[in-house]
Amino acid sequence: RSSAVLSVRVRIIPPPPRQRRLLWDSFHSLQYPPAFVPRDDLSESWSALDRTGDHPHTNFRHMFTFLRSQGFFVDVLSSDYTRFDPSLYAALLVVDPEEEYFHEEVAALQRAVRAEGLSVVIFADWYNVE
């Protein structure tokens, strides 16, 4: 049995001003893969689905890194729109949404935009109503 000691230094800052805070919606993005399923050929890079999922730390890391380099602080929303305080954020980033929105979420988002001044930025390609 072994043990190790790891010293960690963490810089804690006060909460950034609202105009520098963004909220990234990952709740409505695909959350795959549901399990780790190894492939036979690890050199194969294509996949029917993006195996890293839609997240700012995986396939959207370049966008996340760019936002950070511009002085923005990015929080990740992993729940629906009824569960965050819109007064803390300048904008909600809706990036490649895949899921439908609940009626309560739409109402909460409308209130956040109208009453709290939340901006909404949408990055999407298409929607099929069928």
C-alpha positions as YAML, in Angstrom:
chain: A
units: angstrom
residues:
- id: 1
  name: ARG
  ca: [0.00, 0.00, 0.00]
- id: 2
  name: SER
  ca: [1.32, 3.43, -0.98]
- id: 3
  name: SER
  ca: [0.30, 6.95, -0.21]
- id: 4
  name: ALA
  ca: [1.03, 10.25, -1.82]
- id: 5
  name: VAL
  ca: [0.72, 13.84, -0.78]
- id: 6
  name: LEU
  ca: [-0.32, 16.39, -3.36]
- id: 7
  name: SER
  ca: [-0.16, 20.08, -2.58]
- id: 8
  name: VAL
  ca: [-2.61, 22.15, -4.58]
- id: 9
  name: ARG
  ca: [-2.83, 25.91, -4.78]
- id: 10
  name: VAL
  ca: [-6.11, 27.33, -6.04]
- id: 11
  name: ARG
  ca: [-6.65, 30.99, -6.89]
- id: 12
  name: ILE
  ca: [-10.10, 32.02, -5.72]
- id: 13
  name: ILE
  ca: [-11.51, 35.21, -7.16]
- id: 14
  name: PRO
  ca: [-14.64, 37.15, -6.30]
- id: 15
  name: PRO
  ca: [-17.61, 36.51, -8.59]
- id: 16
  name: PRO
  ca: [-17.03, 38.26, -11.92]
- id: 17
  name: PRO
  ca: [-19.36, 41.07, -12.98]
- id: 18
  name: ARG
  ca: [-22.55, 40.03, -14.74]
- id: 19
  name: GLN
  ca: [-21.42, 41.42, -18.11]
- id: 20
  name: ARG
  ca: [-18.52, 38.93, -18.09]
- id: 21
  name: ARG
  ca: [-20.57, 35.86, -17.07]
- id: 22
  name: LEU
  ca: [-22.04, 33.50, -19.67]
- id: 23
  name: LEU
  ca: [-24.17, 30.41, -19.11]
- id: 24
  name: TRP
  ca: [-23.69, 27.53, -21.56]
- id: 25
  name: ASP
  ca: [-26.74, 25.28, -21.95]
- id: 26
  name: SER
  ca: [-25.55, 21.68, -22.08]
- id: 27
  name: PHE
  ca: [-28.87, 20.29, -20.78]
- id: 28
  name: HIS
  ca: [-30.49, 20.42, -24.23]
- id: 29
  name: SER
  ca: [-27.47, 18.93, -26.02]
- id: 30
  name: LEU
  ca: [-26.79, 15.28, -26.62]
- id: 31
  name: GLN
  ca: [-25.26, 13.60, -23.61]
- id: 32
  name: TYR
  ca: [-23.69, 10.61, -25.28]
- id: 33
  name: PRO
  ca: [-22.07, 8.24, -25.08]
- id: 34
  name: PRO
  ca: [-24.21, 6.67, -22.35]
- id: 35
  name: ALA
  ca: [-21.40, 4.22, -21.57]
- id: 36
  name: PHE
  ca: [-17.79, 3.56, -22.48]
- id: 37
  name: VAL
  ca: [-17.85, 1.04, -25.32]
- id: 38
  name: PRO
  ca: [-14.35, 0.32, -26.61]
- id: 39
  name: ARG
  ca: [-13.88, -0.19, -30.33]
- id: 40
  name: ASP
  ca: [-11.65, -2.77, -31.94]
- id: 41
  name: ASP
  ca: [-9.79, -0.25, -34.09]
- id: 42
  name: LEU
  ca: [-8.73, 2.74, -31.97]
- id: 43
  name: SER
  ca: [-7.16, 4.44, -34.99]
- id: 44
  name: GLU
  ca: [-10.61, 4.77, -36.55]
- id: 45
  name: SER
  ca: [-11.62, 8.37, -35.97]
- id: 46
  name: TRP
  ca: [-15.04, 8.52, -37.62]
- id: 47
  name: SER
  ca: [-18.21, 7.68, -35.76]
- id: 48
  name: ALA
  ca: [-21.92, 7.89, -36.48]
- id: 49
  name: LEU
  ca: [-22.18, 10.03, -33.35]
- id: 50
  name: ASP
  ca: [-19.67, 12.41, -31.87]
- id: 51
  name: ARG
  ca: [-18.27, 10.20, -29.14]
- id: 52
  name: THR
  ca: [-17.23, 13.14, -26.98]
- id: 53
  name: GLY
  ca: [-20.75, 14.57, -26.73]
- id: 54
  name: ASP
  ca: [-21.76, 18.22, -27.00]
- id: 55
  name: HIS
  ca: [-19.91, 19.96, -24.20]
- id: 56
  name: PRO
  ca: [-17.69, 23.06, -23.95]
- id: 57
  name: HIS
  ca: [-14.81, 20.95, -22.62]
- id: 58
  name: THR
  ca: [-14.89, 18.41, -25.48]
- id: 59
  name: ASN
  ca: [-15.98, 19.11, -29.06]
- id: 60
  name: PHE
  ca: [-16.71, 22.81, -28.34]
- id: 61
  name: ARG
  ca: [-13.44, 23.40, -26.50]
- id: 62
  name: HIS
  ca: [-12.14, 25.87, -29.12]
- id: 63
  name: MET
  ca: [-15.18, 28.08, -28.65]
- id: 64
  name: PHE
  ca: [-14.89, 27.78, -24.86]
- id: 65
  name: THR
  ca: [-11.17, 28.64, -24.98]
- id: 66
  name: PHE
  ca: [-11.88, 31.64, -27.23]
- id: 67
  name: LEU
  ca: [-14.54, 32.98, -24.86]
- id: 68
  name: ARG
  ca: [-12.15, 32.59, -21.91]
- id: 69
  name: SER
  ca: [-9.37, 34.35, -23.85]
- id: 70
  name: GLN
  ca: [-11.74, 37.29, -24.36]
- id: 71
  name: GLY
  ca: [-12.24, 37.62, -20.60]
- id: 72
  name: PHE
  ca: [-15.57, 35.82, -20.26]
- id: 73
  name: PHE
  ca: [-16.37, 33.38, -17.47]
- id: 74
  name: VAL
  ca: [-18.43, 30.43, -18.65]
- id: 75
  name: ASP
  ca: [-20.66, 28.34, -16.40]
- id: 76
  name: VAL
  ca: [-22.29, 25.15, -17.69]
- id: 77
  name: LEU
  ca: [-26.03, 24.65, -17.17]
- id: 78
  name: SER
  ca: [-26.84, 20.98, -16.72]
- id: 79
  name: SER
  ca: [-30.50, 21.43, -15.79]
- id: 80
  name: ASP
  ca: [-33.54, 23.04, -17.38]
- id: 81
  name: TYR
  ca: [-34.19, 26.78, -17.63]
- id: 82
  name: THR
  ca: [-36.30, 26.92, -14.48]
- id: 83
  name: ARG
  ca: [-33.26, 26.17, -12.29]
- id: 84
  name: PHE
  ca: [-30.84, 29.09, -12.70]
- id: 85
  name: ASP
  ca: [-30.75, 32.71, -11.62]
- id: 86
  name: PRO
  ca: [-30.74, 34.83, -14.81]
- id: 87
  name: SER
  ca: [-29.72, 37.96, -12.89]
- id: 88
  name: LEU
  ca: [-26.22, 36.49, -12.55]
- id: 89
  name: TYR
  ca: [-25.53, 36.14, -16.30]
- id: 90
  name: ALA
  ca: [-25.23, 38.44, -19.28]
- id: 91
  name: ALA
  ca: [-26.20, 35.77, -21.79]
- id: 92
  name: LEU
  ca: [-27.41, 32.23, -22.18]
- id: 93
  name: LEU
  ca: [-25.54, 30.31, -24.89]
- id: 94
  name: VAL
  ca: [-27.73, 27.71, -26.59]
- id: 95
  name: VAL
  ca: [-25.25, 25.66, -28.60]
- id: 96
  name: ASP
  ca: [-26.41, 22.88, -30.93]
- id: 97
  name: PRO
  ca: [-29.62, 22.08, -29.02]
- id: 98
  name: GLU
  ca: [-31.06, 18.63, -29.64]
- id: 99
  name: GLU
  ca: [-33.90, 18.39, -27.14]
- id: 100
  name: GLU
  ca: [-37.36, 19.93, -26.99]
- id: 101
  name: TYR
  ca: [-38.18, 22.62, -24.44]
- id: 102
  name: PHE
  ca: [-40.77, 22.23, -21.68]
- id: 103
  name: HIS
  ca: [-43.56, 24.81, -21.50]
- id: 104
  name: GLU
  ca: [-42.28, 25.91, -18.06]
- id: 105
  name: GLU
  ca: [-38.80, 26.45, -19.51]
- id: 106
  name: VAL
  ca: [-40.09, 28.66, -22.31]
- id: 107
  name: ALA
  ca: [-42.03, 30.76, -19.79]
- id: 108
  name: ALA
  ca: [-38.97, 31.01, -17.49]
- id: 109
  name: LEU
  ca: [-36.75, 32.05, -20.39]
- id: 110
  name: GLN
  ca: [-39.24, 34.70, -21.55]
- id: 111
  name: ARG
  ca: [-39.32, 36.13, -18.00]
- id: 112
  name: ALA
  ca: [-35.50, 36.08, -17.83]
- id: 113
  name: VAL
  ca: [-35.20, 38.00, -21.10]
- id: 114
  name: ARG
  ca: [-37.98, 40.52, -20.43]
- id: 115
  name: ALA
  ca: [-37.57, 41.11, -16.68]
- id: 116
  name: GLU
  ca: [-33.89, 40.35, -16.04]
- id: 117
  name: GLY
  ca: [-32.36, 41.55, -19.32]
- id: 118
  name: LEU
  ca: [-30.79, 38.18, -20.14]
- id: 119
  name: SER
  ca: [-29.49, 37.92, -23.70]
- id: 120
  name: VAL
  ca: [-29.84, 34.64, -25.60]
- id: 121
  name: VAL
  ca: [-27.33, 33.57, -28.24]
- id: 122
  name: ILE
  ca: [-28.30, 30.55, -30.36]
- id: 123
  name: PHE
  ca: [-25.85, 28.46, -32.40]
- id: 124
  name: ALA
  ca: [-27.89, 25.92, -34.36]
- id: 125
  name: ASP
  ca: [-28.23, 24.50, -37.84]
- id: 126
  name: TRP
  ca: [-31.74, 23.15, -38.47]
- id: 127
  name: TYR
  ca: [-34.92, 21.81, -36.92]
- id: 128
  name: ASN
  ca: [-37.23, 19.12, -38.28]
- id: 129
  name: VAL
  ca: [-40.86, 19.55, -37.16]
- id: 130
  name: GLU
  ca: [-41.76, 15.98, -38.11]
...
